Amino acid sequence: MEDRDISKGQLYAALARLRLRGRACDAAVEVIEGVCATYAEAAQRHGISRAAVSQAAKRIRAEVDRAFVTVEVRLPHDCASELEAWVNAKGGSVSPSDKPG
């Protein structure tokens, strides 16, 4: 199962806003973080249904999509470190593009 990048900060911020707890939440986190490859595997590890894991994961992903945005910014190289420091301080992350300027 391929998941778009969700940082630990985004994941735990979403969990805090949703106030999710319990085995379904724990199993969904394992799927999102890549500990388990499938909902079924995570469900079996936690002794719950695959549907419960799927529903929790969908709620988490929806909250991340709702609360966080991806922005592409083109900057001179000398400004990038300042932006990266600010974004990291706010709990985000900077992914440098491999595309030539």
ABEGO torsion letter per residue (X at the ends): XBBBBBBAAAAAAAAAAAGBBEAAAAAAAAAAAGABABAAAAAAAAGBBAAAAAAAAAAAAAAAAAABBBBBBBBBAAAAAAAAAAAAAAGBBBBBBABBX
